[in-house]
Every structure is written in C-alpha cells, then in structure tokens.
Amino acid sequence: MKFGKYIAHRGLHGNGVPENSMKAYELAIEKNIPIELDLRLSKDGKVVVLHDKTLKRMCGVKGLVYDLTYEELSKLRLADTDEHIPLFTEVLKFVNGRVPLLIELKRGSPVWTLEDRAYHILKSYKGPYAVQSFDPVSMMYFRFKAPHIYRGILVTKADEGNLFERASSHLGVMPFMWEPFARPDFISCDIRCVTEKRLKKAKEMGADFFVWVARTDEQRRDAQRYAKSIISECFPENFDLSK
C-alpha cells in the first residue's frame, strides 16, 4: 500500500484546530495528505476517535474514555473548541476514500474486542487504509482474520502506561517479537529510538519502515534517508508536501 511521503499525525491540527477532530481531517484532505488517527471504545462499545485514554488533556474533565457512553462523550468539546469526539463511522463517512487512513488501535480494551468492532466497520469502507498498534497481539488479529489488510507494529520506549501496557510495549520493541506474532507489513518507529538493528530487521522481513512523529524540518529531512513514510505534524503554513 502507498501512503506517500507524509502522513498527518492525528490530522492537520494546530493553530486552534484540535487533534483528531473533524476540522483537522478536513484540512488534511484539502492538502491531499493521508491521515493517522486513533481508536478507542466507549463504555457502550462504540468505536470513537481519540488518542488519550483519559479525557483531561483534550476535554478538560476527569475520567476515562471507556467509563462514559458515547452519548456522554459526544457532549464534551475538544480543547475548548466547538469540535467533538467523533465516532469512527462518522470519520469514515466524511473521509470517504479521499485520502488513505493509518488507523491505530489503542490498548485498554478486552483482547481483540476493539479489533473485532473496528474491522466490522471497515468491511464496508471502500477507501484505502492500514492498521497499526503497539501490541503485537492486536495485529495478530488482523494477520489471521484479515490478512489482506496492510498492518504494522508501533515501536517506542517502554516507559508509559500500566504494568501490562509497559510489558506489551517492551515486547513490541523487540524485533524477534514482530514476525512470529503479527508478521507486520511495516514497522512504525518512534523517531527517538530508530536503530540500525530495527532498520535491518524490517528489511530482512520485507517490511516497510515508517517513523513518527517528525515535528521539525530537520527531523523530516533526516527521516527521508530511511523511512518510506513520515508521520508528521507542525507543518509550516506553506510547506511543500511533495518534497
């Protein structure tokens, strides 16, 4: 699957436009740039688009996403704007295949529950997309249930989240875990922990190599040396996405 050189991290956000908002996706589509977004489950099992498991940073309220129903979540606003937490189905209907989507399945749901519900929704979507996760077991779902879907493993430092999440991240960063579990089509690596070992392992597996998140022109230039696609944000207003 071809994403192109750049992917907009949580849409084209900034300057008053919240991440993972419908406006951020609209701006990305206007510039014809693929979109990266994040999925979680609400209390009533709805697939929603939000990065954090807590609501404090983006909505200014205490609580966890999966402690509220979607009706309750829909009343919240993102970063003091008029933008709301969108449903995954709402985003798919809006994007409608105009740009590729890079869909991250976040941890915190019962094993394969989010994966199963997201895939059920995606079965009727006609646009181009790929899936990714920090959890190799999450991508193992797509390996067996939907092997035709382009899938990837996210790699970062294993120093965040609860014990289970840290353990999962710790395993996920180890190249020997990638092939037997997820057998990924691509590795998406935190730009802060790109190593020759990970680049070599991806090449040996025939997997593409993505990086995230490039926030400066210098980071974008450096990443072009080894990354097929660069998940990026903080684009200058007149940035040439073709470079």
C-alpha positions in Angstrom: 0.0 0.0 0.0 1.2 3.5 -0.8 0.8 6.3 1.7 3.2 8.7 0.1 6.0 10.7 1.9 4.0 12.3 4.7 1.1 11.3 6.9 -0.7 13.9 9.1 -0.4 12.8 12.7 -4.0 13.0 14.1 -4.9 15.1 11.2 -3.6 18.6 10.3 -4.0 20.2 13.8 -2.6 23.3 15.5 -3.4 27.0 15.5 -6.7 26.4 17.3 -7.6 23.2 15.4 -7.6 20.2 17.8 -6.0 16.9 17.0 -8.3 14.0 15.9 -11.1 16.5 15.1 -13.2 16.7 12.0 -11.7 20.0 11.2 -8.1 18.5 11.4 -9.2 15.8 8.9 -10.8 18.3 6.6 -7.6 20.3 6.5 -5.6 17.2 5.7 -7.9 16.3 2.9 -7.7 19.8 1.5 -3.9 19.3 1.2 -4.3 15.7 -0.1 -2.3 14.3 2.8 -3.1 10.9 4.4 -4.4 10.9 8.0 -3.2 9.0 11.1 -5.9 8.6 13.8 -6.5 6.7 17.0 -9.4 4.3 18.0 -10.8 3.5 21.4 -14.0 2.0 22.8 -16.6 3.9 24.8 -18.5 2.3 27.7 -21.3 1.2 25.5 -19.0 -0.3 22.9 -18.9 2.5 20.3 -15.7 2.9 18.4 -14.5 6.5 19.0 -11.6 8.5 17.7 -9.4 9.9 20.5 -5.7 9.4 21.4 -5.7 9.6 25.2 -7.4 7.0 27.4 -8.2 9.9 29.8 -10.3 12.9 29.0 -8.3 15.6 30.9 -5.9 16.8 28.3 -8.3 17.1 25.3 -11.6 17.8 27.1 -10.7 19.3 30.4 -12.6 16.8 32.5 -11.6 13.9 34.7 -12.4 10.3 33.7 -11.5 7.6 31.2 -13.0 7.2 27.7 -14.3 3.7 28.4 -16.1 4.9 31.6 -18.5 7.1 29.5 -21.1 6.2 26.9 -20.8 7.8 23.5 -23.8 10.0 24.3 -21.9 11.4 27.3 -18.7 11.7 25.3 -20.4 13.5 22.4 -21.3 16.3 24.8 -17.7 17.1 25.5 -15.6 19.5 23.4 -12.0 19.2 22.2 -9.6 21.8 23.5 -12.3 24.4 24.2 -13.5 24.5 20.6 -16.7 23.5 19.0 -15.2 20.2 17.8 -16.5 17.0 19.4 -15.1 13.5 19.9 -16.1 11.8 16.6 -17.3 8.3 16.0 -15.1 6.1 13.8 -18.1 5.7 11.4 -18.5 9.5 11.2 -14.9 9.9 10.2 -15.1 7.2 7.6 -18.2 8.7 6.1 -16.5 12.1 5.9 -13.2 11.0 4.5 -14.9 8.6 2.0 -11.7 7.4 0.5 -10.3 10.8 -0.5 -7.0 10.2 1.4 -5.6 7.0 2.9 -6.1 6.4 6.6 -3.5 5.0 9.0 -5.6 3.6 11.9 -4.1 3.0 15.3 -5.9 0.6 17.7 -5.2 1.8 21.2 -4.7 -0.6 24.1 -7.1 -0.8 27.1 -10.0 -2.9 25.7 -10.5 -6.6 26.2 -8.4 -8.7 23.9 -9.5 -8.3 20.3 -12.7 -6.5 21.2 -11.7 -3.2 19.6 -10.1 -5.0 16.7 -13.3 -7.0 16.0 -15.6 -4.0 16.1 -13.2 -1.8 14.1 -12.9 -4.5 11.4 -16.7 -5.0 11.3 -17.0 -1.3 10.5 -14.1 -1.3 8.0 -15.6 -4.2 6.0 -18.0 -1.7 4.3 -15.4 1.0 3.8 -14.1 1.4 0.2 -11.2 3.7 0.8 -7.5 2.8 1.3 -6.4 2.2 4.9 -3.9 0.4 7.1 -4.0 -0.6 10.7 -1.3 -0.4 13.4 -0.8 -1.0 17.1 1.9 -1.1 19.8 0.5 -4.5 20.7 1.7 -7.4 18.5 -1.3 -9.4 19.7 -3.6 -6.8 18.3 -2.0 -7.0 14.9 -2.1 -10.8 15.2 -5.9 -10.5 15.0 -5.6 -8.9 11.5 -2.9 -11.4 10.5 -5.4 -14.3 10.9 -8.8 -12.6 10.4 -8.0 -10.1 7.7 -4.5 -10.9 6.2 -5.3 -8.7 3.2 -5.1 -5.5 5.4 -1.8 -3.7 5.5 -0.7 -3.9 9.1 2.1 -2.6 11.2 3.7 -2.6 14.6 4.4 0.6 16.5 7.7 0.9 18.4 8.6 3.3 21.2 10.3 3.4 24.6 8.5 1.0 27.0 8.1 3.6 29.8 4.5 4.6 29.8 1.1 3.1 30.9 0.3 0.5 33.5 2.3 -2.7 34.0 0.5 -4.7 31.3 1.0 -1.8 28.8 4.6 -1.4 29.6 5.2 -5.1 29.3 3.4 -5.1 25.9 5.5 -2.1 24.7 8.7 -3.8 26.0 7.9 -6.9 23.9 6.8 -4.8 21.0 10.1 -3.0 20.6 11.9 -6.3 20.4 12.4 -7.3 16.7 12.2 -11.0 17.5 8.5 -10.5 18.5 7.4 -8.9 15.3 7.5 -11.8 12.9 6.0 -14.8 14.9 3.1 -12.8 16.3 2.0 -10.0 13.9 4.1 -10.7 10.8 3.7 -7.0 10.0 3.9 -5.3 6.6 5.5 -2.3 8.2 7.3 -1.1 11.3 6.3 2.4 12.6 9.1 3.6 14.9 9.3 6.5 17.2 11.9 8.8 15.7 13.7 9.0 19.0 14.5 5.3 19.0 15.3 4.4 15.4 18.2 1.9 15.4 20.2 0.1 12.8 19.0 -3.2 14.3 15.4 -2.2 13.8 16.0 -1.0 10.3 17.9 -4.2 9.4 15.2 -6.4 10.9 12.4 -4.7 9.0 14.4 -5.1 5.8 15.0 -8.8 6.5 11.3 -9.3 6.9 10.5 -7.3 3.8 8.6 -4.8 5.9 8.3 -1.1 5.2 9.7 1.4 7.7 7.7 4.4 8.9 8.8 6.9 11.6 6.8 9.2 13.9 6.5 12.0 14.9 8.6 14.4 12.9 7.9 17.9 14.1 10.7 19.9 12.5 12.1 20.3 9.0 15.4 18.8 10.3 13.6 15.7 11.6 11.7 15.4 8.3 14.9 15.7 6.3 16.7 13.1 8.4 13.8 10.7 8.3 13.8 10.8 4.5 17.0 8.8 4.5 15.4 5.6 5.8 11.6 6.0 6.1 9.1 5.1 3.4 6.5 7.4 5.1 6.9 10.0 7.8 4.1 10.6 10.3 4.5 14.3 10.9 2.9 17.4 12.4 3.7 21.1 12.9 3.9 21.7 9.1 4.8 25.3 8.2 1.8 27.0 6.5 3.4 26.9 3.0 5.1 23.6 3.4 5.6 21.7 0.2 4.3 18.2 0.8 5.8 17.0 -2.4 9.4 17.5 -1.2 
